């Protein structure tokens, strides 16, 4: 499950960095 969490965290980080509007 750790892998899934890491992936989610990475995706969230990418989204935040790509969309700093939020």
Buried (B, 14 or more C-beta within 10 A) or exposed (E): EEEEEEEEEEEEEEEEEEEEEE
